[in-house]
Amino acid sequence: MARLWEVVASAELRPGAVVLDVGTGAGVLIPLIQFYQPSTVLACDVAEKMLQRVHDKYPAVRTCHTDVVSLALASTRVDAIFMNGMYGNIADNPAACSNAARILRSGGRLVVSHPEGRAFVDQLRATSDLFIESLPTEEEFEALVEPLGLEVIAYRDEPKLYLMVARKDLSLARR
């Protein structure tokens, strides 16, 4: 649980923030996000049954049954986006990051994490028929997100925690 608190704390949430939890699953991050008193929590997932569980447990959370690539939120609407334990399952990571950058407000943060770390993800890749990509290196993330106006401000690749935080900085965007 301590690693999940680290993940949520890395977004530096403030009361009144608008937060998006991508690939929310059963909503493991939601009570930790709610601790920071956001005005809105949005939970996005492609699994309808997971979203139903989130809705039943956290009725104030707005659920979105869609992939992050197709998520149709207004531009510059969100203060923080979490992609916890699911980044390797995204079929089109560049499109996912592009849409995340679009909906983030200036100064907003994209947090990509896995509470079990890279080795866990690589083990899943080796032993499963599921679609799972390896987690990006810091340099790979920088190359992916900087053209979108996101600056990698924190990166940790530890045995039991993978954490990348990027902040939206419009002066970086290459259009």
Rosetta silent file (secondary structure, phi, psi, omega in degrees, C-alpha in Angstrom):
SEQUENCE: MARLWEVVASAELRPGAVVLDVGTGAGVLIPLIQFYQPSTVLACDVAEKMLQRVHDKYPAVRTCHTDVVSLALASTRVDAIFMNGMYGNIADNPAACSNAARILRSGGRLVVSHPEGRAFVDQLRATSDLFIESLPTEEEFEALVEPLGLEVIAYRDEPKLYLMVARKDLSLARR
SCORE:     score description
SCORE:     0.000 S_00000001
   1 L     0.000  -31.208 -179.489    0.000    0.000    0.000 S_00000001
   2 H   -61.446  -38.095  179.583    2.931    2.339    0.675 S_00000001
   3 H   -65.756  -37.606  178.422    3.974    2.179   -2.994 S_00000001
   4 H   -66.807  -37.470  174.719    0.470    3.162   -4.086 S_00000001
   5 H   -61.609  -39.973  176.889    0.559    6.150   -1.739 S_00000001
   6 H   -61.023  -42.941  179.358    3.877    7.142   -3.377 S_00000001
   7 H   -58.773  -51.685 -177.596    2.267    6.889   -6.799 S_00000001
   8 H   -66.918  -40.870  179.368   -0.644    9.139   -5.853 S_00000001
   9 H   -61.560  -29.150 -177.303    1.561   11.594   -3.920 S_00000001
  10 L   -64.359  -19.596  178.911    3.760   12.024   -7.005 S_00000001
  11 L   -80.340  -11.795 -178.626    0.933   13.913   -8.743 S_00000001
  12 L    50.884   51.402 -179.065    1.005   16.616   -6.034 S_00000001
  13 L   -64.993  146.149  175.867   -2.790   16.797   -5.998 S_00000001
  14 L  -120.072  155.139  175.208   -4.484   19.814   -4.460 S_00000001
  15 L   -54.573  139.307 -179.782   -8.032   20.107   -3.140 S_00000001
  16 L    89.265   -1.743 -178.524  -10.425   20.776   -5.991 S_00000001
  17 L   -66.999  155.884  171.496   -8.316   18.973   -8.605 S_00000001
  18 E  -105.216  123.622 -171.558   -9.831   17.053  -11.494 S_00000001
  19 E  -126.025  137.461  176.910   -8.265   13.584  -11.630 S_00000001
  20 E  -116.405  126.703  176.048   -8.448   10.807  -14.220 S_00000001
  21 E  -108.489  103.005 -177.507   -7.636    7.190  -13.306 S_00000001
  22 E   -85.547  136.059 -177.972   -6.990    5.335  -16.586 S_00000001
  23 L    64.017   42.910 -171.207   -7.361    1.566  -16.511 S_00000001
  24 L   -59.668  -26.955 -177.112   -8.892    1.930  -13.081 S_00000001
  25 L    59.875 -128.107  179.570   -9.803   -1.744  -12.730 S_00000001
  26 L   -82.718    1.559  176.187  -11.451   -2.160   -9.323 S_00000001
  27 L    86.614   33.128 -175.402  -10.442    1.384   -8.369 S_00000001
  28 L   -59.316  -30.777 -179.913   -7.492    0.650   -6.094 S_00000001
  29 L   -83.317  -18.827 -170.950   -6.179    4.237   -6.393 S_00000001
  30 H   -57.360  -48.390  179.215   -9.533    5.958   -5.873 S_00000001
  31 H   -64.022  -29.124  177.955   -9.578    6.116   -2.046 S_00000001
  32 H   -72.443  -39.462  175.823   -5.990    7.390   -2.101 S_00000001
  33 H   -64.292  -43.617 -177.894   -6.908   10.048   -4.673 S_00000001
  34 H   -63.161  -25.233  176.528   -9.997   11.017   -2.638 S_00000001
  35 L   -55.533  -31.931 -177.629   -7.768   11.668    0.382 S_00000001
  36 L   -86.199    4.294  175.250   -6.572   14.809   -1.463 S_00000001
  37 L    58.600   54.162  176.144  -10.164   16.112   -1.827 S_00000001
  38 L   -69.928  157.450  175.894  -10.437   16.440   -5.607 S_00000001
  39 L   -78.114  -32.457 -176.697  -13.540   18.084   -7.038 S_00000001
  40 E  -143.200  134.483  170.663  -13.901   15.351   -9.666 S_00000001
  41 E  -121.111  125.349  177.121  -12.567   11.829  -10.079 S_00000001
  42 E  -110.360  134.970  178.814  -13.003   10.171  -13.454 S_00000001
  43 E  -120.022  123.059 -176.422  -12.372    6.442  -13.850 S_00000001
  44 E  -116.590  134.334  176.816  -11.719    5.074  -17.329 S_00000001
  45 E  -160.755  155.674  175.783  -11.537    1.393  -18.268 S_00000001
  46 L   -89.634  -10.508 -178.878  -12.412   -0.927  -21.138 S_00000001
  47 L   -94.752  107.677 -176.512  -13.803   -3.542  -18.719 S_00000001
  48 H   -60.378  -39.198 -179.438  -17.456   -2.771  -18.079 S_00000001
  49 H   -66.020  -35.092  176.720  -17.666   -5.068  -15.025 S_00000001
  50 H   -65.860  -42.650  178.989  -14.731   -3.293  -13.379 S_00000001
  51 H   -64.409  -35.138  176.610  -16.400    0.062  -13.925 S_00000001
  52 H   -63.522  -41.013  177.098  -19.614   -1.274  -12.389 S_00000001
  53 H   -62.393  -42.272  178.180  -17.642   -2.268   -9.282 S_00000001
  54 H   -62.587  -46.141 -179.522  -16.114    1.207   -9.133 S_00000001
  55 H   -61.003  -42.155 -179.662  -19.536    2.827   -9.532 S_00000001
  56 H   -65.977  -38.907 -176.110  -21.037    0.627   -6.794 S_00000001
  57 H   -83.818  -33.116 -176.960  -18.195    1.294   -4.360 S_00000001
  58 L  -130.883   77.238 -173.552  -17.574    4.972   -5.224 S_00000001
  59 L   -61.064  -22.373 -179.861  -20.857    6.465   -6.506 S_00000001
  60 L   -78.480  -13.718 -179.006  -19.373    9.984   -6.769 S_00000001
  61 L   -80.412  130.458  177.301  -16.776    8.808   -9.291 S_00000001
  62 E   -84.954  124.957 -178.624  -17.701    9.392  -12.925 S_00000001
  63 E  -102.203  146.809 -179.680  -16.955    6.292  -14.996 S_00000001
  64 E  -130.906  113.382 -179.248  -16.027    6.217  -18.683 S_00000001
  65 E   -87.469   84.716 -178.473  -16.270    2.918  -20.570 S_00000001
  66 L  -166.057  166.340  172.265  -13.596    3.512  -23.202 S_00000001
  67 L   -80.424  150.534 -179.246   -9.937    3.219  -24.032 S_00000001
  68 H   -60.583  -30.794  178.823   -7.770    6.222  -23.116 S_00000001
  69 H   -62.908  -35.599 -177.025   -7.004    6.743  -26.810 S_00000001
  70 H   -97.166   -0.345 -176.631  -10.713    7.296  -27.517 S_00000001
  71 L   -62.282  119.103 -173.569  -11.543    9.185  -24.317 S_00000001
  72 L  -102.266   69.114  173.063  -13.453   12.282  -25.412 S_00000001
  73 L   -97.538  155.788  177.395  -12.880   14.779  -22.617 S_00000001
  74 L   -61.958  148.474  177.318  -12.551   18.496  -23.258 S_00000001
  75 L   -62.385  148.201  178.291   -9.030   19.774  -23.826 S_00000001
  76 L    51.145   43.257 -177.113   -7.136   21.110  -20.790 S_00000001
  77 L  -100.833  -23.715 -166.601   -9.753   19.741  -18.379 S_00000001
  78 E  -114.112  140.542  178.804   -7.702   17.465  -16.084 S_00000001
  79 E   -88.770  -31.251 -178.478   -5.065   18.230  -13.438 S_00000001
  80 E  -149.396  140.302  177.206   -3.668   14.712  -13.054 S_00000001
  81 E  -125.705  127.050  175.734   -3.845   11.454  -14.986 S_00000001
  82 E  -107.068  133.179  170.307   -2.861    8.121  -13.470 S_00000001
  83 E  -125.027   84.271 -173.342   -1.970    5.071  -15.563 S_00000001
  84 E  -102.170  122.231  174.278   -1.195    2.592  -12.806 S_00000001
  85 L    67.222   21.524 -175.336   -0.363   -1.030  -13.535 S_00000001
  86 L  -143.351   -4.286 -174.340   -1.738   -0.902  -17.061 S_00000001
  87 H   -57.478  -40.294 -179.887    0.587    1.053  -19.371 S_00000001
  88 H   -66.593  -12.269  179.826    2.003   -2.116  -20.937 S_00000001
  89 H   -93.940   -3.643 -179.501   -1.527   -3.157  -21.946 S_00000001
  90 L   -78.743  127.561 -177.247   -2.185   -0.100  -24.107 S_00000001
  91 L   -71.228  -32.031 -177.017   -2.136   -1.044  -27.789 S_00000001
  92 L  -130.933   82.021 -177.425   -1.139    2.448  -28.987 S_00000001
  93 H   -60.903  -41.463  176.768    1.011    4.175  -26.376 S_00000001
  94 H   -59.397  -41.622  179.076    1.850    7.227  -28.544 S_00000001
  95 H   -68.164  -37.472  178.203   -1.865    7.884  -29.153 S_00000001
  96 H   -63.070  -45.584  179.657   -2.649    7.334  -25.462 S_00000001
  97 H   -67.537  -35.832  177.799    0.015    9.818  -24.390 S_00000001
  98 H   -63.132  -44.606  179.216   -1.101   12.285  -27.050 S_00000001
  99 H   -68.021  -37.659  176.639   -4.690   12.222  -25.789 S_00000001
 100 H   -60.752  -45.328  179.283   -3.479   12.489  -22.195 S_00000001
 101 H   -62.067  -37.753 -179.824   -1.415   15.558  -23.102 S_00000001
 102 H   -63.154  -42.279 -174.750   -4.426   17.079  -24.844 S_00000001
 103 H   -87.608  -10.936  176.951   -6.721   16.771  -21.838 S_00000001
 104 E   -75.486  140.935  171.689   -4.131   17.837  -19.233 S_00000001
 105 E   -74.610  159.256  174.360   -4.137   21.427  -18.050 S_00000001
 106 E   -58.698  131.181 -175.865   -0.888   23.381  -18.181 S_00000001
 107 E    87.475   -9.511  178.914    1.120   22.248  -15.159 S_00000001
 108 E   -69.339  163.076 -174.489   -0.915   19.027  -14.955 S_00000001
 109 E  -122.991  138.472  170.597    0.799   15.692  -14.406 S_00000001
 110 E  -104.125  123.137 -179.617    0.768   12.356  -16.157 S_00000001
 111 E  -116.547  116.208  175.995    1.759    9.543  -13.781 S_00000001
 112 E  -110.967  125.207 -173.717    2.656    6.165  -15.282 S_00000001
 113 E  -148.283  161.158  168.307    3.397    3.530  -12.669 S_00000001
 114 E  -144.715  117.992 -174.696    3.516   -0.113  -11.768 S_00000001
 115 L   -71.789   -5.835  176.706    3.628   -0.989   -8.046 S_00000001
 116 L  -108.426   -6.382  174.399    5.416   -4.286   -8.754 S_00000001
 117 H    85.582  173.112 -176.860    8.093   -2.846  -11.060 S_00000001
 118 H   -60.511  -44.047 -177.262    9.611   -3.635  -14.426 S_00000001
 119 H   -59.833  -38.403  177.524   10.775   -7.182  -13.571 S_00000001
 120 H   -61.914  -46.126 -179.861    7.198   -8.172  -12.695 S_00000001
 121 H   -63.774  -43.490  179.376    5.919   -6.811  -16.021 S_00000001
 122 H   -64.492  -35.913  176.496    8.710   -8.543  -17.943 S_00000001
 123 H   -64.765  -41.546  175.831    7.910  -11.822  -16.159 S_00000001
 124 H   -60.407  -43.116  179.342    4.263  -11.468  -17.190 S_00000001
 125 H   -59.092  -41.070 -175.276    5.359  -10.844  -20.770 S_00000001
 126 H   -74.764  -25.097 -172.046    7.487  -13.986  -20.756 S_00000001
 127 H  -114.656    5.803 -174.568    4.874  -16.284  -19.224 S_00000001
 128 L  -129.131  153.006  173.412    1.596  -15.000  -20.649 S_00000001
 129 L   -89.843    0.642  179.991   -0.154  -14.898  -23.987 S_00000001
 130 L   -70.049  154.495  174.060   -1.604  -11.507  -23.039 S_00000001
 131 L   -76.426  110.054  178.465   -0.613   -8.345  -24.900 S_00000001
 132 L  -143.065  122.785  175.509    1.895   -6.684  -22.578 S_00000001
 133 L   -96.198  154.856  175.850    4.684   -4.330  -23.623 S_00000001
 134 L   -66.716  154.352  178.120    7.769   -3.651  -21.555 S_00000001
 135 L   -76.719  139.726 -175.908    7.815   -0.421  -19.563 S_00000001
 136 L   -68.340  150.377  170.348    9.755    2.394  -21.251 S_00000001
 137 L   -72.625  169.510  177.806   13.154    3.623  -20.123 S_00000001
 138 H   -59.606  -43.130 -179.261   13.440    7.248  -19.065 S_00000001
 139 H   -64.220  -39.677  177.678   14.936    8.153  -22.447 S_00000001
 140 H   -64.335  -40.191  177.957   12.121    6.371  -24.295 S_00000001
 141 H   -66.210  -43.272  178.776    9.515    8.257  -22.266 S_00000001
 142 H   -58.038  -45.772  179.987   11.234   11.581  -22.865 S_00000001
 143 H   -62.798  -33.554 -179.416   11.288   10.933  -26.619 S_00000001
 144 H   -75.356  -44.973 -169.149    7.601   10.010  -26.529 S_00000001
 145 H   -97.195  -25.267 -178.072    6.183   12.814  -24.380 S_00000001
 146 H   -60.688  -40.499  176.381    8.377   15.883  -24.930 S_00000001
 147 H   -63.679  -15.540  179.803    6.996   16.558  -28.436 S_00000001
 148 H   -91.827    1.458 -178.788    3.550   16.532  -26.769 S_00000001
 149 L    86.254   21.557  178.116    4.513   19.319  -24.360 S_00000001
 150 E  -113.174  134.669  178.464    5.201   17.025  -21.406 S_00000001
 151 E  -110.086  125.329  175.780    8.433   17.152  -19.422 S_00000001
 152 E   -69.561  116.939 -177.683    9.580   14.090  -17.485 S_00000001
 153 E  -110.072  -12.139  176.707   10.169   15.457  -13.980 S_00000001
 154 E  -153.014  139.934  178.068   10.546   12.191  -12.057 S_00000001
 155 E  -150.123  123.445  177.141   11.552    8.687  -13.048 S_00000001
 156 E  -132.430  126.175  178.388   12.121    5.709  -10.768 S_00000001
 157 E  -126.616   82.679 -174.902   12.790    2.203  -12.010 S_00000001
 158 E  -109.087  164.273 -178.370   13.242    0.188   -8.825 S_00000001
 159 L   -53.328  -35.989 -177.487   12.735   -3.539   -8.148 S_00000001
 160 L  -121.240   19.263  175.773    9.259   -2.999   -6.638 S_00000001
 161 E  -160.405  124.578  170.900    8.225    0.351   -8.114 S_00000001
 162 E  -112.928  126.816 -175.450    8.175    1.821  -11.578 S_00000001
 163 E  -147.745  123.105  173.976    7.180    5.498  -11.594 S_00000001
 164 E  -127.838  130.441  177.704    7.327    8.152  -14.281 S_00000001
 165 E  -123.479  127.274  176.370    5.872   11.620  -13.785 S_00000001
 166 E  -123.305  138.825  179.820    5.596   14.138  -16.625 S_00000001
 167 E  -109.760  138.352  179.272    4.325   17.702  -16.268 S_00000001
 168 E   -74.999  124.881  179.147    2.571   19.585  -19.058 S_00000001
 169 L  -136.707  102.880 -173.284    4.630   22.548  -20.196 S_00000001
 170 H   -60.304  -22.810 -179.798    3.264   24.137  -23.334 S_00000001
 171 H   -68.838  -15.887  179.318    6.614   25.731  -24.167 S_00000001
 172 H   -86.513  -20.086 -172.986    7.954   22.228  -24.933 S_00000001
 173 L   -62.381  131.228  176.210    5.304   21.275  -27.464 S_00000001
 174 L  -105.726  106.355 -177.130    6.624   20.875  -31.009 S_00000001
 175 L  -112.338    0.000    0.000    3.759   21.512  -33.376 S_00000001
